[in-house]
Amino acid sequence: MMLAKDIKWLHVEASSRCNAKCPSCPRFIEDAVMNPLLQETDLDTDKFKNILDNFHNLVCIQFNGNHGDPIMAKNIIELIELAKTKCDKIQLHTNGSLRNSKWWADFGALLKDINHEVYFGIDGFEDTHHLYRRNTLYNKIIENAKSFIANGGKATWFFIPFEHNEHQIKSALQLSKNLGFKRFELYKGYRQNNPETIKNLQTGQIIYLKPPKILSNIKSAIVKQTDKKQVDIKNCMHYNLKSIYISADGQLSYCCYYMSLGSSTQIYFDSINELFNNTIDLSTKHCIKNCG
């Protein structure tokens, strides 16, 4: 039985809103068509505080969107300020194309004195990044990241490889070092196993997203491609630490997978008591290991 004292990690969806239109995002039921079940909102500050008050042994609080980008939350600074008092480390994942360099400078200054890591999703360079991370601006992301880093922020370059950008991995790694990123991380998930046909939202041109060729054996291929072992492979946090997921509307679950909109595997609760006192047998449910 899971107890509040056992929870080490919180996965927090600060907002279910996002500026990007990444084709594989669960925000959409088909290419750029919003899922009608999605309610766009930001996590209420008081609700977040009430949830946090139940946990006293947290190692990390991760702000990472299931359906949105945490930087979209109007109250993201308030949420971060609360999180700072409750855990040893803060992580945040973003496409980096939101706000401006002044905001990111202030954000770096806010985090510099605590253990933190901010992941910027950058899938290549200006000629390739936008093919998957549609509606984001590569040059703006780079300027925001530079401003964040220059003011004390610790950043990780988070790269999703496809056939169209895999030849840029080595150069992106070098650029990440030149700009002061602390780490470079490659992600291999279901996107790399499922080719997609999408449209350029500005021109209407058909784009075929293909899996990367070099990553069929990801562990050896990445090291060979980059010649550097400090490149990491992203794994789900739920493998390693007992954790729970908090959605943008304040509902609770065991991981973000169980909050998939319209899924028959949805498992969520409205309160801490409901979460910890349930009688659901998770062994009969679709395991998080199947997410990617």
N, C-alpha and C positions, 0 to 999 in steps of 0.2 A: 504494500500500500504506500502510495506517495504521500509525503508530508511536507508542509511548508518549509520546515527546517532543512529538508534535503535539497531544496531547489537552489542551484548554483548560478543559473543563467536565465535571463528573461529576454525573449525575442519580442520586441515592441514595434508595432506598426503605428507610427506617429500620425500618419495621414494615409487615406486611401485615394488621395488625389495625386496626379502626376502630369507633368508637361510632355513627357516622352510618349511615343507610340511604337514601342518595340513589338514586333509581330507575334512573338511567342508569349507575351504577357497575359496572364489570366484576366486582365481588365477587359479583354476583347473576346467575343464569341466567334468572330472571323476577322479578316484583315481590317483593322482600324474601326471595327464596329463594336461600340461599347456594350459590355455585358449589362443587360437591363436589371440584373439583380444587384449590381454594385451600387452601394450607397456611399457617395463621396462625402467624407467628413474628416475632422481631425480629432485625435484622442483628447478627451476632456482632461484638463489639468487636475482637477479635484478627484476625478475618478482614478487617474493614474496614481495620485498620492495615496488614496485609500487602498489600492492594490499593493503598492510598495510597502505600506505599513505592516503587511503580513509576512514579509520576508526579511530575515536578519543575517543570512549567510551567503549573500550573493557574491559571486566572483565577477560576473560581467553582465552588463545590460547592453543589448545590441538593438539599435534602431535600424531596422531593415524592412523595406516594404514588401508585402505580399502582393498588394495591388497599387501601392503608391510610393512616392519618394518622401522620406522624412523631412527633407528641407522644404517641402510644400506646406508643412504644418505651420500655421500662423503663430502657434505657441511653442515652437520647437525649442527655443531658448529656455522657456520655463520648464519644459520636460527634461531638458539636459540638466538644468540646475537641480531639479529633484533627484535625478539619477545619480548625480555626483555625490550625494550624501548617503547613498545606499549600496554602493558597490566599489570594487577595487579597480574596475576598468570599464570604459565606455567604448563601444564600437558603433560606427554609423556607415551605412551604405547609401550612395547617392549617384545619380548620373552627372552631377557636378555642373549642370548647365543652368541651374536656378540661381537667383540672387545675382549680386555683382561682386567685384573684387574687394570693395570696401567692407561689405558684409562678411566676406570670407576672411578678411584680415582680422575683424573683430572676433569671428568664431575661433580662429586659431589662437588668439590671445585668451579667449575664455577657457580653452582646453589645455593650454600649454603646461600648466602646473599639475595636471592629473594624468594618470595612465590612460591613453586613448589611442584609437586608430580609426581613421576615416578612409573608406574605400571609394575611389573615384572610378566609375565604370567607363573605361576608354578602350574601345575595340579597334585599335589601329591608329591611323593618322587621318588627316583631313579628307583624303580621297576614299577612305574605306569606313571610318567610324560610323558615319551617318546611315550606312546601308542597313544595319540592324537597329542601332539606337536612333531611330527616326525622331525628328523634331527636336534634336539636341544639337548644339553648336560646338564643334571640336575646339576652335580657337578660344571660345569663351570658357570652356572647361579648363583648358590649360592655364589661362590667366587666373581663373578662380583658384585652381590648385596651387599655383605659384604664390599667390597672395596668402593663402592659408599656411603654406609651408614657411614662408618668410616671417610669419608672425607666431611661430612656435607650434604650428600644427604638424602632426605626424600622419603622413598620407601613404596609402597603398594604391598602386596602379592595378586595377582589376580588369582583366582582359578576357573576353570570350572569343575563342578562335573559331574561324570559319575558313573555307577554302580561299575566300577573297582577301583575307587578312593574315593568314598564317605565315606568309613570307616576311611579315613586318614584326614578328615577335622579337627577334634579336635586336632590331633597331629600337623598338619600343622599350625594351629592357634598358638599353643604353641611355635613351632619353630620360627614362624614369630616374636613373641614377644622376644624370646631369642636372635635373630639376630639383633633386633633393627628396624624392620619394624614398621612404624607408624600405618598402618591399614591392615586389612585382608578383602578381598572383594570376594564374591561369585557371579558368573554370571549364570543366568538361561535364556536361549534363545531357539531358534529353534533346536539347537543341542541336547537339552535334550528331545525333543519330536520326534526325527527322528532317529531311530536306523540305524547304518551304518555297512556294511561289508567292511573292508579295509585289506590291506596287510602290514605286517612288511617289509619295503623296503630293509632291510638287509638279512632277512632269507626267505622271501616269505610266511611266516606263515600267515594264515587268522586270522584276529582279528575282533570280533564283538563288536562294540561300543554300549553299551546299556544305556538308560536313567537311572539316579539315582532313587533309590526307595524312599529315605526319603524326596525328595523335591516335592512331589505331592502338598503339601501345603507349599510353600517355606518359607513364613514369620515365621510361627510357627516352622517348622521343623529345620530351621537353628539355631534359638535360642536354641531349645531343644538339638540339636546335639552338639553345642559348649559351651552352658551354659554362653555365653558372648554376650552382646547386642552391643558391638562395631563392630561386624561383619556386613558389609553393603551389600546391594543388588544393583547391577549396574542398573541404568536406563538411557535411552537415554537423552542426554543433551537437545535435541530439544523440550522436553516436557516443560522445565523450562525457557529457555532463547532464545531470537531471535538470530539465528546463521546462518552461511553459511559454506559450505564445499568447500575446495580448493584441487583439485586433483594434483597428482605429475606432470602433464603436464601443470598445471596452469589454468585449467578450473574451473568454479564456478557453484555451485548448492545449493539447499536448505538443503540437507543432503546427506550422503554417499549412502543412498539407491537409490537415483535417478541417481547415477553414475554406477549402476550395468551393467557390460559389456553385450551387446547384448540384454538387457531387453527392452521390449516395453514401459517401464515407464521411460526411460532415459530422463532427463531434465538437460541440462547443457548449459553454456554460456561462451563466450570467453572474456568477459570484464565486468567490474562493471556496466557500463551503460546498457548493454544488460540485465543483471540480474535484475536491479531495474526498468527497463522500459518495462518489458515483460507483456503480457496480458494473460498468462496461468492461467486457473482456477484450482488451486491445489485441490479443493474439489472433482474434478472428477477423481483424480489420486489415486493410491494405497498409503494409508497413512503410515507414518513411524510407526504407532502403530502396524502395522502388521509384523514388522521386527522380533519381538520376544516377 
